[in-house]
């Protein structure tokens, strides 16, 4: 069966990403290894998500003489959705150490499945930067949609989403609310179950990252 595609959704199929995602999905993978895998996957995916970032020409002096090179022209802000998004930040910062980090605390009410915001702290100049919103799971998209709503209120208009696994229902909801936001994921899974969890997914990413299962 051919998997459905969306014009603003990129599935990163690199074999190293896919192998590590397979290990992360395995229910036998413990907290330490799961945490390490999530960071590795996020770092690898960050190469793809920053592929088209603008640069300026610069010249540096090597020990043997001048050399033409490039420098990124805009700042970058990472916005993990607490708490699970924190597990992806360190891996990306290893690749992009100058990025700033905002924080959004949004949880999904288990009864209504609606997002509830309890914390919002952003860099004051976030509107002048590119923004990557980070959450391991794009499930119902309630939290991600609410997060992008809040970020757009700052004036930011260059926003991308980075997740490990997405559900078709969540993608549909997100792109309906924010068709200008590109989504990067390592996998689009089959569906959501009756509790709003991705199937087959990888379980509750926050619980698996922080050992709270």
Backbone as a ProteinNet text record, in pm:
[ID]
protein_1_A
[PRIMARY]
XXXXXXXXXXXXXXXXXXXXXXXXXXXXXXXXXXXXXXXXXXXXXXXXXXXXXXXXXXXXXXXXXXXXXXXXXXXXXXXXXXXXXXXXXXXXXXXXXXXXXXXXXXXXXXXXXXXXXXXXXXXXXXXXXXXXXXXXXXXXXXXXXXXXXXXXXXXXXXXXXXXXXXXXXXXXXXXXXXXXXXXXXXXXXXXXXXXXXXXXXXXXXXXXXXXXX
[TERTIARY]
84.4	0	87.6	60.2	139.4	104.6	208.8	185.7	146.6	49.7	5.8	116.6	121.5	220.8	152.5	222.8	175.8	288.3	255.9	360.6	454.1	407.8	494.5	542.5	538.8	588	705.1	819.2	938	964.9	970.4	1007	1155.4	1233	1377.6	1406.6	1440	1452.5	1596.9	1687.7	1828.2	1838.9	1915.9	1920.7	1971.5	2059.8	2107.2	1993.7	1915.5	1799.5	1699.9	1672.6	1572.6	1616	1743.9	1791.8	1776.8	1816.5	1805.6	1660.2	1573.2	1431.4	1377.5	1422	1379.5	1419.7	1542.8	1587.5	1505.9	1474.7	1396.7	1255.4	1198.8	1063.1	1057.3	1164.5	1165.4	1133.1	1032.3	990.6	1096.2	1192.8	1300.3	1408.8	1406.5	1507.9	1485.6	1587.7	1578.1	1591.3	1576.9	1575.8	1704.2	1819.2	1946.6	1965.6	1940.6	1959.9	1855.6	1731.6	1626.6	1661.5	1707.4	1744.9	1857.8	1956.5	2069.2	2024.4	1936.1	1887.5	1808.8	1721.4	1640.7	1731.5	1835.4	1928.8	2003.1	2043.9	2114.9	2025.6	1902.1	1809.6	1784.2	1762	1736	1853.9	1974.8	2093.1	2105.5	2083	2090.5	1982.6	1862.1	1752.8	1776.7	1849.8	1877.3	1960.1	2042.3	2115.4	2017.6	1911.3	1815	1730	1687.5	1595.3	1663.2	1797	1869.5	1933.9	1899	1963.2	1949.8	1832.7	1808.2	1824.6	1889.5	1905.4	1999.9	1967.6	2047.7	2185.2	2281.4	2418.4	2473.6	2575.3	2652.4	2794.5	2858	2997.7	3086.9	3183.5	3282.8	3420.2	3522.2	3659.2	3732.1	3800.2	3878.5	4023.3	4110.1	4251.3	4283.4	4322.3	4373	4521.7	4585.8	4730.3	4812.6	4751.1	4826.1	4776.2	4671.9	4625	4475	4423.3	4280.2	4195.5	4070.9	3980.5	3838	3768.1	3628.5	3540.3	3441.1	3349	3213	3130	2996	2965.4	2869.7	2817.1	2665.8	2593.9	2448.6	2407.8	2307	2273.1	2165.3	2091.6	1986.2	2007.7	1961.3	1966.7	1867.2	1882.7	1796.5	1746.2	1616.6	1557.9	1493.6	1532.6	1469.9	1361.6	1243.8	1134.3	1083.2	1139.1	1086.3	955.6	862.5	739.9	767.2	754.2	782.8	679.4	720.2	856.1	935	862.4	928.8	1022.7	989.7	1074.6	1214.6	1230.7	1362.9	1461.1	1410.6	1498.4	1566.1	1518.2	1575.3	1668	1660.7	1731.3	1882.3	1933.9	2078	2144.4	2081.6	2137.9	2149.2	2047.2	2051.1	2154	2165.4	2263	2405.9	2429.1	2562.8	2600.8	2500.8	2523.7	2518.2	2426.8	2403	2413.8	2534.9	2551.1	2513	2502.8	2466.8	2315.7	2237.3	2091.4	2045.8	1944.2	1880.1	1768	1722.3	1618.5	1505.5	1385.9	1265.9	1201.6	1104.2	1037.2	887	814.2	668.1	620.7	550.5	491.5	347.2	321.2	186	161.8	52.3	19.9	-118.3	-141.7	-269.5	-357.3	-471	-564.9	-610.6	-594.2	-621.2	-770.1	-856.4	-1000.3	-1051	-1010.3	-1060.5	-967.9	-840.5	-734.6	-701.1	-746	-717.5	-589.6	-513.6	-387.7	-411.8	-327.1	-331.5	-190.9	-176.9	-46.2	-22	93	124.9	257.6	335.9	463.1	498.2	548.8	582	695.4	815.8	932.4	1012.3	1013	1077.6	1186.2	1290	1386.7	1314.4	1353.2	1280.1	1282.8	1384.6	1395	1363.4	1280	1250	1194.8	1124.3	1063.7	1168	1291.9	1397.1	1479.1	1434.1	1508.4	1422.6	1489.3	1418.6	1385.2	1269.9	1222.6	1198.5	1249	1219.6	1143.7	1020.4	939.1	962.3	990.9	1038.5	944.6	899.5	819	838	874	897.2	777.8	656	537.2	441.2	404.2	297.4	175.9	98.5	-14.1	-143.8	-215.6	-338.3	-306.2	-182.5	-135.3	-192.7	-263.8	-318.5	-211.1	-108	-0.4	80.5	114.1	193.6	117.4	-10.2	-90	-98.1	-120.7	-125	10.3	119.2	252.7	279	243.8	266.8	178.4	56.2	-29.5	41.6	98.7	166.4	291.8	368.6	491.6	461.5	357.6	322.3	280	226.3	187.4	307.9	429.4	550.6	595.5	536.1	578.2	667.6	705.2	788.8	711.2	777.8	709.2	789.7	902.7	980.9	985.9	889.9	869.5	867.7	940	938.3	912.2	862.2	835.7	927.5	988	1072.6	1016.2	982.3	930.5	988.7	980.6	1032	928.8	805.5	698.6	571.6	497.7	374.1	260.5	139.9	18.8	-48.8	-110.6	-177.2	-281.4	-356.3	-458.9	-396.3	-282.4	-215	-160	-103.3	-52.3	-165.1	-277.9	-392.1	-435.5	-443.5	-487.6	-386.4	-258.3	-155.2	-149.1	-150.7	-137.4	-266.3	-379.1	-502.5	-495.3	-437.5	-426.1	-309.5	-199	-77.7	-17	-77.8	-28	108.8	154.7	284	398.9	371	473.4	514.2	642.5	694.6	717.5	689.7	704.2	811.9	903.8	1007.9	991.5	982	961.2	1041.4	1067.8	1137.6	1040.2	912.4	815.1	673.7	587.7	443.1	381.5	324.7	271.9	127.6	69.8	-60.2	-176.1	-188.9	-308.8	-292.6	-397.1	-412.1	-509.1	-483.2	-581.2	-687.7	-778.5	-890	-845.3	-721.4	-669	-581.8	-571	-491.8	-343.7	-303.8	-164	-136.4	-13.6	24.6	47.9	-5.9	11.1	86.3	200	259.3	338.4	385	449.1	570.6	596.3	704.9	668.5	538.2	492.9	491.2	484.6	486.9	632.3	669.6	810.1	859.5	776	818	846.7	758.3	777.8	903.4	926.5	1043.6	1173.3	1167.8	1286.7	1326.1	1227.5	1255.5	1225	1195.3	1179.3	1058.8	948.9	830.8	716.8	748.3	645	603.9
-120.1	0	124.6	217.4	338.3	435.9	485.7	580.3	716.2	778.7	910.4	1011.9	1111.3	1217.4	1352.8	1448.6	1586.5	1677.2	1785.4	1867.3	1934.8	1963.7	2032.2	1940.3	1808.2	1710.5	1634.8	1637.6	1566.2	1450.1	1329.1	1211.5	1184.4	1189	1170.1	1020.3	964.3	819.3	770.5	855.5	813.7	685.6	587.3	459.3	467.9	561.4	574.5	623.5	720.4	768.2	655.1	580	474.7	360.5	328.1	222.2	264.8	387.6	434.2	448.8	487.7	494.8	355.4	255.9	117.9	75.4	105.9	71.8	146.5	273.5	352.4	297.4	245	189.6	64.4	-11.3	-140.6	-122.8	-192.7	-177.6	-227.7	-303.6	-351.8	-247.6	-139	-34.6	42.3	48.2	113	264.5	328.6	475.3	535.6	486.8	545.4	536.3	418.5	400.9	480.1	481.2	555.4	703.5	757	898.6	928.5	839.4	858.3	850.8	756	740.7	862.3	913.5	1030.8	1149.3	1170.1	1279.1	1260	1136.4	1108.2	1131.4	1084	1102	1250.4	1325.4	1469	1539.9	1504.7	1568.6	1536.5	1410.1	1371.2	1441.1	1451	1516.3	1665.1	1725.5	1868.7	1904.5	1811	1836.3	1864.6	1785.2	1799.4	1924.7	1952.8	2063.7	2199	2202.8	2328.2	2335.8	2242.9	2236.1	2366	2432	2549.8	2681.3	2679	2802.7	2898	3027.5	3123.3	3146.4	3174.3	3200.7	3322.8	3382.7	3488.4	3439.8	3494.7	3462.2	3530.8	3457.4	3513.3	3462.9	3529	3487.2	3469.4	3357.2	3331.9	3304.1	3315.4	3285.9	3147.6	3056.2	2927.5	2944.7	2846.1	2858.5	2880.5	2852.7	2865.3	2978.2	3050.4	3160.1	3180.5	3276.9	3306.2	3197.2	3184.9	3082.9	3136	3124.9	3166.2	3061.1	3107.9	3017.5	3082.7	3031.3	3084.9	3095.2	3181.4	3193.2	3203.4	3137.8	3147.4	3290	3340.5	3482.3	3514.7	3413.9	3439.9	3353.8	3407	3329.3	3214.4	3121.4	3004.8	2987.4	2964.2	2938.1	2800.2	2718.6	2588.4	2603.7	2549.2	2556.9	2415.9	2348.8	2218	2232.9	2143.3	2138.2	2046.5	2102.9	2027.4	1917.5	1803.8	1777.5	1696.2	1621	1525.8	1594	1715.9	1784.8	1811.4	1817.7	1840.8	1731.8	1610.9	1499.7	1513.2	1604.6	1622.5	1743.1	1832.1	1960	1942.6	1864.6	1853.8	1800.7	1704.2	1651.5	1758.1	1843.8	1950.2	2055.7	2088.3	2188.4	2142.9	2013	1964.2	1999.6	2008.1	2047.2	2197.6	2263.9	2407.7	2475.9	2486.6	2534.5	2679.8	2758.9	2900.2	2922.5	2819.1	2833.8	2869.1	2957.7	2983.9	2883.9	2873.5	2776.5	2845.4	2845.8	2886.6	2762	2782.2	2667.8	2691	2588.4	2591.1	2469	2495.2	2386	2366.5	2260.9	2230.5	2082.3	2050.2	1909.7	1882.4	1757.3	1715.9	1659.7	1722.7	1673	1532.5	1436	1297.3	1270.5	1355.1	1335.6	1402.5	1529.5	1604.9	1596.8	1557.1	1555	1695	1799.1	1937.3	1986.2	2076.2	2124.8	2229.2	2223.8	2320.5	2379.5	2511.9	2577.7	2619.9	2580	2615.9	2690	2699.2	2772.1	2822.6	2947.2	3007.6	3106.6	3071.7	3158.3	3156	3268.7	3277.7	3385.1	3370.8	3480	3605.6	3724	3846.2	3878.7	3833	3864.5	3744.2	3654.3	3531.7	3560.6	3672.5	3704.3	3726.6	3757.6	3781.3	3655.1	3542.3	3417.9	3314.3	3211.8	3092.6	3010	2945.6	2872	2725.8	2636.2	2493.8	2450.2	2408.2	2357.6	2207.2	2159.6	2023.4	1945.1	1830.5	1738.6	1600.1	1498.9	1367.4	1311.5	1340.4	1278.3	1383.5	1370	1450.6	1357.6	1361	1267.9	1337.4	1393	1466.8	1603.5	1651.4	1783.5	1895.9	1864.1	1969.3	2056.4	1994.1	2069.8	2148.3	2085.6	2153.9	2269.9	2251.2	2359.3	2476.6	2447	2552.2	2621.5	2543.6	2601.9	2698.7	2659.2	2746.7	2870.9	2856.3	2972.7	3074.5	3026.4	3115.4	3177.6	3097.5	3148.5	3253.5	3232.7	3330.9	3464.4	3461.9	3586.5	3673.9	3615.3	3693.5	3767.2	3733.3	3790	3697.9	3583.8	3487.7	3433	3425.4	3376.3	3272.5	3229.3	3122.1	3008.3	2916.8	2813.7	2675.6	2582.3	2443.3	2354.9	2235.7	2137.6	2018.1	1972.2	1853.7	1750.9	1632.2	1525.7	1392.7	1294	1161.7	1079.8	1080.2	998.7	1082.6	1067.8	1144.2	1049.4	1092.1	1020.6	1100.3	1033.1	1105.6	1205.1	1167.4	1257.8	1386.3	1373	1490.4	1579.6	1517.6	1596	1676	1611.3	1679.7	1800.6	1781.7	1890.8	2004.6	1970.1	2073.2	2155.7	2089	2164.8	2240.6	2195	2271.6	2402.3	2396.9	2516.6	2604.8	2542.4	2617.8	2564.7	2595.1	2542.2	2596	2702	2761.5	2698.3	2603	2542.7	2407	2390	2263	2166.9	2040.3	1935.7	1838	1808	1708.3	1596.5	1473.9	1359.3	1241.3	1145	1023.8	915.7	930.3	828	883.1	839.2	860.6	723.8	705.1	574.6	556.4	444.6	402.2	491.4	517.9	586.6	624.8	691.1	712.6	609	564.3	476.3	558.7	491.9	561	654.4	637.3	725	837.1	843.9	949.4	920.2	794	755.2	702.3	726.9	682.6	532.2	464.4	320.4	295.9	221.6	155.7	248	362.7	462.9	411.6	471.4	424.9	439.7	447.3	463.3	608.9	633.1	769.1	815.3	906.1	947.3	1011.7	1092.5	1157.1	1055.8	960.7	856.5	775.4	744.5	663	741.9	872.5	956.4	975.5	988.5	1026.2	916.4	796.8	682.4	690.3	747.7	765.7	672.7	564.5	467.2	388.3
0	0	0	-93.9	-105.4	6.1	71.3	180	124.6	189.2	145.3	167.5	79.7	92.4	100.6	158.9	170.2	121.8	49.6	-12.5	87.1	208.7	303.8	416.1	391.5	488.6	426.7	495.2	450.1	544.3	488.1	566.9	543.8	650.5	638.6	644.1	530.3	516.7	522.1	564.2	570.9	653.8	605.2	675.3	819.1	850	988.1	1077.8	1028.3	1103	1124.3	1017.5	1025.5	1117.2	1116.5	1206	1351.7	1382.4	1521	1565	1472.6	1506.2	1537.3	1462	1488.5	1628.8	1667.9	1802.8	1908.4	1879.8	1976.1	1992	1885.8	1892.6	1981.2	1984.8	2053.2	2202	2250.7	2390.3	2488.2	2439	2525.5	2547.8	2472.2	2485.9	2615.6	2699.5	2829.6	2822.2	2937.5	2943.9	2889.8	2935.2	2893.9	2743.4	2688	2543.9	2466	2512.9	2443.1	2437.2	2549.4	2554.7	2457	2452.5	2361.3	2216.1	2184.6	2048.1	2002.6	2087.9	2051.6	2020.7	2102.2	2075.1	1944.5	1915.8	1790.9	1669.4	1677.9	1565.4	1540.9	1648.3	1633.8	1568.1	1608.2	1550.3	1402	1366.1	1225.7	1142.5	1196.4	1123.9	1108	1202.5	1194.1	1071.5	1023.6	899.2	785.8	778.1	668.2	684.5	805.5	826.4	804.3	817.3	796.3	658.3	570.6	438.8	359	368.6	284.6	360.8	476.7	552.6	477.9	476.4	398.8	459.9	372.5	416.3	343.2	400.8	337.4	315	213.3	188.2	291.6	343.8	435.4	392.5	442.5	414.4	547.1	562.4	682.9	642.8	740.9	717.9	772.8	686.2	732.3	765.7	823.7	848.4	722.6	605.3	480.5	391.5	435.6	352.8	361.2	284.2	288.5	224.7	272.3	219.2	223.3	110.8	105.3	172.1	247.1	314.7	329.4	419.2	439.2	588.2	619.5	755.4	745.7	834.9	836.8	869.7	799.1	807.6	909.9	957.6	1054.9	1179	1291.7	1413.4	1408.8	1500.5	1507.4	1650.2	1663.7	1794.8	1793.7	1888.3	1908.8	2014.7	1987.3	2084.2	2111.3	2212.5	2249.7	2325.8	2298.7	2378.2	2497	2615.9	2737.3	2755.7	2805.3	2848.9	2748.1	2663.3	2574.9	2475.6	2433.1	2337.8	2388.9	2522.5	2579.9	2541.6	2520.3	2487.3	2352.5	2267.6	2134.8	2126.2	2224.9	2215.1	2217.9	2312.7	2328.5	2201.6	2137.2	2013.6	1905.9	1894.3	1793	1830.4	1959.8	2003.2	1980	1977.7	1944.9	1802.2	1715.1	1576.3	1558.3	1630.3	1615	1751.1	1805.6	1943.7	1966.7	1860.9	1878.9	1883.9	1861.7	1865.2	2005.7	2014.9	2142.7	2163.7	2286.3	2319.3	2395.3	2333.6	2404.9	2464.4	2551.9	2613.7	2616.5	2574.8	2582.2	2659.6	2766.6	2843.6	2801.9	2729.7	2682.8	2706.7	2772.4	2789.1	2732.5	2699.8	2644.4	2755.7	2776.6	2875.8	2834.4	2925	2887.9	2864.9	2919	2899.5	2772.4	2752.3	2637.1	2516.7	2539.5	2436.8	2387	2457.5	2417.9	2485.5	2418.9	2476.1	2585	2686.8	2796.9	2811	2799.9	2810.6	2955	3009.4	3147.5	3160.5	3050.7	3056.7	2918	2910.5	2781.9	2803.4	2761.8	2776.4	2647.4	2576.1	2445.6	2447	2361.5	2344.2	2296.1	2342.5	2306.6	2157.9	2085.9	1942.8	1856.1	1904.7	1830.7	1691.4	1675	1545.4	1436.9	1475.9	1377.2	1350	1399.6	1381	1309	1259.8	1215.5	1339.3	1336.7	1453.9	1416.3	1500.3	1486.9	1611.5	1594.1	1704	1714.4	1835.1	1853.1	1944.3	1895.2	1975.4	1914.7	1993.5	1934	1857.7	1905.7	1847.6	1792.1	1665.2	1607.7	1603.9	1710.8	1725.2	1685.4	1780.8	1746.9	1689.3	1710.8	1667.8	1752.8	1859.2	1943.5	2004.8	2063.5	2127	2024.6	1913.1	1811.4	1748.9	1721.9	1665.2	1762.3	1890.5	1991.5	2004.7	1997.1	2006.7	1891.7	1770.7	1655.5	1663.9	1713.3	1735.6	1825.1	1935	2029.8	1969.1	1895.1	1835.1	1729.1	1649.8	1547	1608.6	1728	1795	1827.7	1830.5	1853.9	1727.7	1613	1485.2	1405.7	1461.5	1388.5	1268.8	1153.9	1033.8	957.3	1013.9	953.1	1054.3	1043	1144.1	1077.7	1137	1093.1	1214.4	1187.8	1292.7	1272.4	1382.5	1378.3	1476.5	1425.8	1511.2	1465.8	1552.8	1517.7	1441.6	1493	1435.9	1427.4	1317.6	1297.7	1260.6	1292.8	1250.6	1139.6	1042.4	933.9	985.3	1089.3	1142.9	1196.3	1263.2	1315.6	1206.4	1102.4	989.6	925.9	903.4	841.1	924.2	1055	1141.6	1142.8	1149.3	1156.4	1029	912.9	788.7	755.8	809.2	791.1	869.7	989.6	1073.5	1031.4	985	952.1	821.8	708.8	580.9	540.3	607	575.6	653	740.3	825.5	769.3	745.1	694.2	810.5	786	886.9	841.7	932.5	907.2	1009	960.9	1048.4	996.7	1084.6	1042.3	997.6	1033.3	994	1004.4	912.8	924.1	947.2	1066	1104.2	1058.9	1100.4	1047.8	1090.4	1220.2	1268.4	1414.6	1467.7	1611	1666.1	1790.3	1852.8	1925.5	1994.8	2058.9	2171.2	2220	2324.3	2268.9	2136.5	2074.5	2068.2	2082.4	2070.2	1929.4	1881.4	1748	1747.7	1645.5	1626.6	1495.3	1495	1610.7	1702.1	1651.4	1735.6	1809.2	1926.1	2012	2159.5	2186.2	2323.9	2365.3	2494.5	2548.4	2555.4	2465.8	2455.2	2583.9	2647.9	2772.1	2881	2898	2998.7	2970.3	2843.8	2808.7	2820.8	2798.7	2813.5	2959.1	3045.5	3184	3285.1	3234.6	3322.8	3413.6	3363.4	3447.1	3407.9	3338	3303.3	3425.5
[MASK]
+++++++++++++++++++++++++++++++++++++++++++++++++++++++++++++++++++++++++++++++++++++++++++++++++++++++++++++++++++++++++++++++++++++++++++++++++++++++++++++++++++++++++++++++++++++++++++++++++++++++++++++++++++++

